[in-house]
Amino acid sequence: MGGAPESHTGWTFITNHARVLAAIAENQNARVRDIAAHCRLTERAVQKIISDLEDSGYLSHTREGRGNAYQIEPGTALRHPAEAGLTVTSLLGLLVQVDGHHPGRPGGTDRQAVEDS
């Protein structure tokens, strides 16, 4: 994978923080490089987002060899007052299709694995 991520102008429905969290839910051993490619962000942006998520208690990691194993804190409440009472698990449940697959991605994500994380 090389080159800069494709640029996007305008607004989107899902924040970059949610995209990174969903990518980590799919693969808790993913490298920053792979998360960046998946989310179409720079590695630096992904590192900053992971730091934000860890500082706010949504995510933690442990070092495993040369990589990291991420742990999502599923019961952590979402930050915005409009989402009062919703947790990370509920957000990830919205980002995963009911049939357990992301549209346009072979294999997708196992919904139970997301709920159990």
N, C-alpha and C positions, 0 to 999 in steps of 0.2 A: 504494500500500500504506500503510495507516495503522493506527493503534491499536497496542496492546500485543500481543506474541505470546501465543498460547494457553498457558495454564499447564498444567503436568503435575505430577502427584504420583506418588510412588513411584520405583522404580528403572527403568532401561532397559538394554538390552544394549549399546548403542553410546554412547560418551562424546561430549560436545559437541565435544571436540577432534577426534575422528575424523569427526564430522559436518562440521565446518568444513573439514577437510582434504579430505574427499570432495567437498564443494561447490567447492572451489578446483580440484580435479582435473577437475571437469566444465567449469569455465570459469576459466581462469587470469587473466582480465581482469575478473572479477566485482568489483563494488563492495561495500564492507562492508555497505551497506544491502541489497543483493540477497542476500548470503550470510546475513545476519541473518533476512531474510524466509524464505528457503529452509530454514534450520535452525530456525526459530521461536525465535530468540534475540534479545536486544537488540543494537543496534549496539555498545554499550559492551562487552558480553560477547564479541562477535566480535573487537573490537579487542584485547581482553586475550588471547584465545586465539591470535590471529595473532602477537601479541608473544611469547607463550610458545613457539609453534612456531618462530619465528625465533630466539629466544634459545637454543633447544635444537638448532638446526641442521637442522630438518626442512623449513624453508621459508625462502625469501628473496624479495625483491621489488625491482623497479626501477621508477622513476617513468616513466610514459608519458603525457605531457600532463598532464591533470588527474587521471588515475587511476594505478593500479598494475598491473604485470604480475607475477604470482607465479610462482615456480619451486619446484617440489617437489623435494627431494633424495631420489630414490628408493632409494638404497642405505643410507640412515640406519637403524640398528637401532632397534627398538622398545625402550622404556624398562624395562618390567617384566621381572624375571628369568624369569617363566613364559613369556615370548615370546622367550627367548634364541635368537638366530639368525634371527628374523623381521625383515623390513625393511618400510619404508613401502610399497614395491611390493606385498608380500604382503598387507598390510592392505587396501590399496585394491583388490586383486584379490578379496578377500572381500566387500567392500562393493558390488561390481559384479556383476550377474547374469551367468551364463555366456553367455546369449544377447546380452549387451551392453546390456541395458536394465534400468533400475530399475523395480520393479513399480509400476504406477499412474502412471508418468510417460511421456507420449508422447515418443518420440525417445530418451529415456534417455541413457546415456553409452556412447561407443565404448570397448570394453575395450582395444583396441590403443592408443588415445590415452592411456589411463591408464597402461598398461604402459610406453609410450615416454616419459612425462613424468618 
